[in-house]
């Protein structure tokens, strides 16, 4: 499966989150899906070349981290379906400029996990429950659409866990 970049439609609502294929940016150990079981996980697919990611998705993700503390995990996956390699210094500068408060990794071969999870573009969000089951998947960063829907789904999920 590691060499298969186009094993599309692996992501199924109500089913276990499939394994991802990530690469480290900052020499952090790459987590596996099972490490996040026990509390909900929000995954953000983003790109440094995406205005909606930089202007709305990253600030929203940071807000989720600040407002929810340790009630939810958040993981960023930098994907680049244009196939442009981003240098380490760009990631380092973005981490500081956008005050990124969550771990993030590069998608293997630029977009393997993005494609395998059937993401619709960037930003794309996937919400997983505490048992590792996929609850929700949505593309976008419009505060009156995707982010509002995501807020509602997260609220439902977090309120069911308390």
N, C-alpha and C positions, 0 to 999 in steps of 0.2 A: 504494500500500500504506500510505502514511503516514496516511491518513484511515480506514483499515479497522481498527477496534478489535477485530473479531471474526474474524480470520483464524486460527481455532483449528487445533490439531494441526500446527503448523509444525515442531515439535520431533520428530525421529525419531532413535532410537538408532542409532549407527553412521554417521550422516549429519552433514554440516557444520552447525554451530550457525547458525541463521538470525540475521539482523541484529536488533538490539534498537532500541527507540525510547525514548531517555532524555532527561531534562532535568537540567541542572546545578543543584546546591544551593549550592555554595560557589564558584561561578564557575570551576570546574575545566573543562578541555576534556573534552568527551564522547568517550570512546574508541570505536573501532569494534571489531567482533569480531576482525578480522584482526590487530589490534595485540597480541593475546594469544597468537597462535600462536607456537610455539617451546618453550612449557612448558605444563603443565596449568593449567586454569582452573577454579576453584570459584566458582559464582554462588550467592548467597544472596538470595532474595526474602524481605523482612521488612517488618514494619510496627511503628511505635512504639506502636500500640494493641494489639499482640499479646503477651500475657504469656509465651507460650512462646518468642517471639523475644527478648524482653528478658532472660528468666531463664535460657535455655539456648542458643538459637541464636547470639546475639551473643558470649557468652563462648566458645562452641565455635569460632566463626569466628576470634576473636582467638587462641585456642590454636593453630589451624591455621597462622596467620601466624607466630606465635612459634616453633613447633616445626619448621616446614618452611622458614623463611627464604626464600630466593629460588628454591626448587625448584618452587613453585606460586604462581600468581596467585590473588587472591581479589577478587571484585567484589560489592558489595552493591547491590541494587536495592530501594529503598523503594517498596512498592506499597500501594495503599489502595483496595481494592475496595468500600469503603463510600462513596468519593467525598468524603472529608473532607480539605480542604486543610490541610497542616501548615505552620505559620509557620517562617521561617528560624531564629528564636531557639530553637525546640523542637529542631530538628536540631542546632544548635550545642550546646545543653545535653546532648542525648543523646550526641553525639560525645565530650564530656568525661566525662559520668557513666558511660558504658559502655566508655570507653577504646577506642573503635573504631579499629582499627589498619589499616584497609583503605579504599580509596576506595569511596564509595557515591553513588548518584544517584537521582533520582526517576523513577519510571515515567511515561511520557507519558500524559496524560489519566487519571492515577491508576493505571491497570491494563492498559495496552495490551500491554506485553511479557509481563506475567503471564498474560494471556488467550491471547496468541499462542503462548506456550510451553506452554500446557496445565497450568499450575501448579495444585496441588490446594488451596491455602490458604497461610497463612504459619505458620511458615517453610517454604519450599520450596527445595530444593537441586538444582543441575544441575552435573554434573562433566563437563568437556570435556578431551580429551587434547591433547597438544602439537601435533597436526595440525588442531585445530579440530573434531574429530569428537565428537559427544555420546556419552559413555560411560554416564551414569547420571542418573536423575532421581528424586527421592524427596521426599515431603512429611513434615514432622514434626520434632520435637526431642526425642523420647524417647531417652535415652541407651542404653537396652537394645534399641532397635529402629532408628529412622532413623539416629541418629548412629553407632551401632555398625556398621551396614551401610555408611554413608558412609566411616567409618574404614577398613574392609576394602577398599572400592573404591579409595580414595585410596592406600592402601598398595600394592595390586596395581599401580596405574598408576605410582606413583613408583618402585617397585622395578623395573619393566620399563624405566624410562627411565635407570637408572643402570648 
